[in-house]
Amino acid sequence: MQIYEELVARGLIAQVTNEQEIRDLINNGGARFYIGFDPTADSLHVGHFMALCLMKRLQMAGNKPVVLIGGGTAMIGDPSGRTDMRSMMTRETIQHNVDCFKKQMERFIEFGEDKAILVNNADWLLDLNYVDVLREVGACFSVNNMLRAECYKQRMEKGLSFLEFNYMIMQSYDFWYLHDHYGCNMQFGGNDQWSNMLGGTELIRKKTGEDAHAMTITLLLNSEGKKMGKTAKGAVWLDPNKTTPFEFFQYWRNVADADVMKCIRMLTFIPVAEIDAMENWEDNRINEKKEILAFELTKLVHGEEEATKAREASLALFAGGGDDSNMPTTNLTAEEVGDGLGIIDLLVACKLVKSKSEARQLIKDGGISIDGERVNDMFLLVTAAQLTEGVKIKKGRKVFHRAVIG
């Protein structure tokens, strides 16, 4: 199976501008493609996972990735999929986030001569002259067409700033610049980026007179990755200091039954033939599938050793005991514990809650257990003796944490 056919088999392709030409380029290793990442945080999260895995797959097949970090576009903010305007970030914050992104991406993509390159659109966008942009780029865009784009339509009622209205022009300019300076002939993105991506192909056609499908081919990823990035309480990060390998493993271990095979197909590097065989497994093997998914993805992000530790800790929990040394742990000092800590203060110290009021609500709702016993007493004292041995805290159904003096 060639790489394009594999992408189809994995359910990754949602829409393309010229399928035959794209298929030939990708299968022959002729794609020099880019995917953009706006550095709006200091870590990538699992919503970026699909794009990273796709870049890795295509690079392994001989294609050349251009990783675009949006240090310039991040100063505007993408309105796609949002109901309000992003917070404005300083240049220093953006640069810090850019540095963090590159370090994490190196686990997925091989950078170097004749391999992948990383570029930052701040290098060209921030030096643009406003009048020149209006004359050279703005003249190529129809406001009527832009207002029909889904990324803008969904914001019209609540309000769309002129700042954000320029995002499509900036992203289109990126494609033109990368085409002109780096030979990019393909752009990848999620479904919500389709209008912006077409803007780029059209800009190149108007500026160069080249056929958009021949030189500026756009392939659109299925946007399932956008849904994967968020949980009810926030993002699942690739940075182990923000989401530990154990928490990362547990996130995938607890995906919905209906989603597990989709995630295995789209995100793991298990051969398609093996995945097809897994589709026919008996229903009672669903937890085995989830463990495979969680292990493969944790290994990809954090390495095999951390994935193995996370799996062992998870198995110990579900077995009702065993080795919990790999569980996320808060080490408390004897001084801060004294004779003991109240349960509310303990939850705050372990950063399992953001406030004491959240802790009280969790306890009221029956959402906290200590060593397997549900906590019903708001004033429960967890003694120094208990904490010397170490206590196991369970928050809700899926969050486990250990607190110990040491």
N, C-alpha and C positions, 0 to 999 in steps of 0.2 A: 504494500500500500504506500503510495507516495504521500508527501506531506500535506498537500491540499486536500486530498481525499481523506486523510486522517483527521484534519480539522473539521471536515464535514461530518465524519463518523462520530466525532466527539461532541457535536452540537455547538461548535464555537462560532459558526458563520451565520449571521442573520441577514446580511444584505451586501451586495457588491455592485460596483458601477459597471464592470465588464468582466464577467466570470471567466470566460475562456482565456483572456489575456492575463488575468490574475493567476489562474491555474498554471499557465505555462511559465510565467515568471517565477512563481514560488517553487514549483517542482524542479525547475532548472537552476535554482539558487541565484536567480537574477534580481530578486527584490532587495532594494535598499529602502527600508521602511522606517517610519518613525511612529512612536507613541508618545504623547505628552503627559507629564505628571506635574500638576501645580503643587508646589511645596507649601500647603496650607497648614501643615503640622510638622513636628520634628520626627515623625515616623510614618512609614507606609503602613497601611492596614490591609486586611484581607479583601477589601474591595478592590485593591490594586492587584490582587493575586492572579487573576485570570490574564491580565495584560503581561505580567512578568513571566508567567508560565508560557504564554504564547511566544514571547520574544525568545525565550530559551529554546522552544521547539523549533522555531524558524531558523535560529542561529545554528542549531545542531544539523539542520538540513542544508546549510551552506549560504543562507541569506544573511544580509548585513543589517543589524539594528542600529538605528540612530535614536538614542534615548534623549528626549527633549525635556529638560527641567524648566518649568515655567516661572523662572525668577522674575520675568517681566509681566506676564499675564496675571501672576498672583497678586500684583499690585492693583489689578482691576477687579478680578473675581468673576468666575464663571457663573452665570445665572441658571445654567441648565440644572433642572431637578430641584431647584431651591424656591422656597416661598418668600425668602427675605434676602437682604443684601449681606454679603460676607463682611466680617470685621476687617478693617484696614490694618495691614501689618507694616512694620518698619522694614527698611532695607536690611538691617542687621538681623532681624528675626528670619526674614526670607533666606538670607545667605546661610544662616545656621541650619535651617531646614534642608536647604539644598545639599549641604555637606552630609547631613544624616541620611538623606535619600541615597546618595551615591554609595555610601558604605554598605547599606543594606542591599542595594541592587547587585553588588559584586558577588553575592551568593547565588544569583540567578544567571547573570550575563557575564560573558568573558570580554573584557575590555582590552584594547591594545591595537598595535599596528595591524591593519587589514582585518580587524575584528569589529567589535562594537565600539561606537564612540558616544561620548556624552557631551551634549551642548546645552547651554543656558540661554534662553531667549532674551534675558536681560542684556546680553552682550550686543544685541542689535536693536531691540525695541526701545531701550531707555535713551538711546542716542538719536532717535528719530526726530525730525523737525515736524511740528504739527501741520504746518501749511503744506509741506511736501507730502505728508501722508494723505491729506485731503485731496491733493491734486493727483498723486500717483496711484493711490489705492481707493480712496473714497469714491472716486468717479466710476469705479468698476462695480459698485454695489447699488442695487435698487432698494430703497427704503420699503417700498411696497412688498417686495419679496422677503425682506428681512422680518417684517412684522407678521408674515405668515408662518415663520419658523416656530416650531413647537416650543423651543427653549425660551422664546419671547412671549408667545401667546399666553402661556400659563401664568405669566407675571403681570400681564397688562392690567388686570382688575385691581390687584393689590398695589401695583406701582413698580415701574422699571426705571432705574436711574440711567441718565445718559452715559455715565461711566460704564455700567454693565452693557449698555447697548453697543459699545465699541468692541466687546469681547470677540464677536464673530470676525470682525475686521482684523483684529490682532492675531487670532488663530489662523486665519486665512493667509495673513502676511507671513506667518511662520512657515507654512507649507511652501509658499513661493520662495522664501529665503533659503530654505533647506534644499529645495529643488535646484536653485540657482548656484548655491555654494557647495553642496554636498552630494548632488546627484540623486536626491530622494525621488523615487517614482511611486511611492505608495504610502498611504496613511492608514493607521488603525485607530479605532476608538469604539466607545460604547454607543448604543442606540441613541442616547440623548445628545450625542455629538454630531449626528448626521447632517444637520443643517450647516453647522460650522465647517464640517469637512467638505461638503459640496461647495461651500463658499471658496475654499482653497483651490479646488480643482478648476472652478470657474475663473478665479483670479489668474491662475497660471495660463489658462487658455487665452484670456483677453490680453495678457501682458506679453506672451511669447508667440501666440498664434499656433501653438502646438495642440494636437488633439488631446483633450483632457483624459480620455481613456487610455491612450497610448503612453503618455508620460506622467500623468498624475492620477494613478489608479488608487481608488479608495476601497478598502475592505472594512466592513463593519462587524465588530464583535457582538455576539449576544451579550446583553447587558445584565446577565444574572449576577455577575461579580459585584455590581452596585448593591444588590440585595444582600450579598454575603457579608459586606463590610460592617454592617451595623447590628448591634443587639439592642435589647430593650434598654440597656443601661449605658450604651456608648459603643465606641469602636473596639474591634479586636486588632491590636497592633502587632506588627512584626518585630518591634523592639522588645527584647526580653525584659527590659527594665520597666516596661509599661504593661505588657502581657507576658507573664512567665511561660516557659515551655509547657509546664503542666496545665496552666489555664488555656493556652492555645490548643493543646491536645484535647482538653475537656470540651472546648467549644465545638470542635469537629466531632468528637465522640457523641455529642448530644444533638446533632442535627436531626431534623424531622425525618421519620422513616421514608416519607415520600421523596425526600431530596437527596438521600445518601448516594444512590447510583448516579444521579446527575452530577453530583460533586466529584465522585470518583472518575467519571468519564471526562469531565471538563478540566480537572485540576491535577490529577495524578499523572505519572508517566508509566503507569501500568499499561502493557500492550492492549490494544483494542480487542484482540481476540480473547484475551483473558477476561476483560471486562464483559464482553458478550456472554461468556460462560457464566460469570457471576450473576448475570440477570436471571438465570434459570435456577439459582439456588433456592432451596426451600425457605419459606417465610421465617422459620425459626432460627435462621442464620443471620438475621438482620443486625444483631449486635456484633457479629464477626465482621460484617461489612463495615460497620462504623469504626471498629478498632483498626481495620486496614486503612481506611480513609484518614483517621486521626494520626496514625503512625507515619504514613507516607508524607503527609503534608508537614507534620512537625519535623520530620527528618529533612525535608527540603529546605525549611526555613532555619532550623536550629541545629541541624546535624544529627547523625544517627545516635550518638551517645546520649544527647538530651532527649531524643525521641524515645529511646529505650527506657530511660529513667522515668519519663512521664507516663509511659505505658505501664510500667511496674507499679507506680504510685496509684494509677487509676484502677488497676486490677486489685490492689490491696484494699482500696476503698470499697469497691463493689463486692469484694469477698468478705467485707465486714471486719477488717483488721489487717494484720500483716505490716510490712515495712512502710511507714509513712514519711521516711526521711527525705523523700523527693517532693513532698507536698510544699506549696508556698508557705513560708514560715516567717513569723515576726519574732525576732530575738529581743526580749525585754531585759532591762537591767534590774538587779535586785533593789536598787534605790527607787526606781519608779514604781515597782510593784509593792514594796513595803510588806504589810501583812497580807495583801491581796488587792485585786482590782475589781471594782464593780463591773458587771457585764457590759453596761453601756460604755464605760471608759475603755474597756478591753476592745470592744468593737471599733471604737474610734482609733485606739492605738495601733490596731492591726490594719487600719485603713479599709475596713470592710464597709464602712458607711462614711458619708461626708459630714454628718452632723449627729448630735445626740438625739435630735428630734426624729431623724430617720431611723436611728437605733431603736428608739421607743416604739415606733410604728411597726418595725419588723418583729419585735418581740410580741407586741399586741396581736399581730397577724399570725403568730406561731411560726415565724420564718427563721428562728435561730435555735440551733441545738448545740450542746456541749457534750462531747464524748458520747454521742448517740441519744442523749436525753433532751427533749424539747424544753426550752427555757420559757417559763411562764411568769417568773418573778422579775420585775423591773429592777429590783434591788439586789439581785443575786450577787454574792461575793465569790469570785474565783480566787481561791486561796493561793498563797505563795507556794505551799506544798504541792498543789495541783500543777501550778505553772512550772515548778522545778522539774516535774516529771514530763510536762508538756500536755497541753489539751488540744483536742481536735474540734474545731468550730465548723459547723455547717450552716451556710446561709442559703436559704431557699432550697431548691432541689439539686443545684448543680455546682455551687461554689463551696470549696473546702479549703480550710486554712488551719495552720498549726501555730500555736503561741507557746513560747517556752522562755524560761529564764536562762540566759546564756549568751 
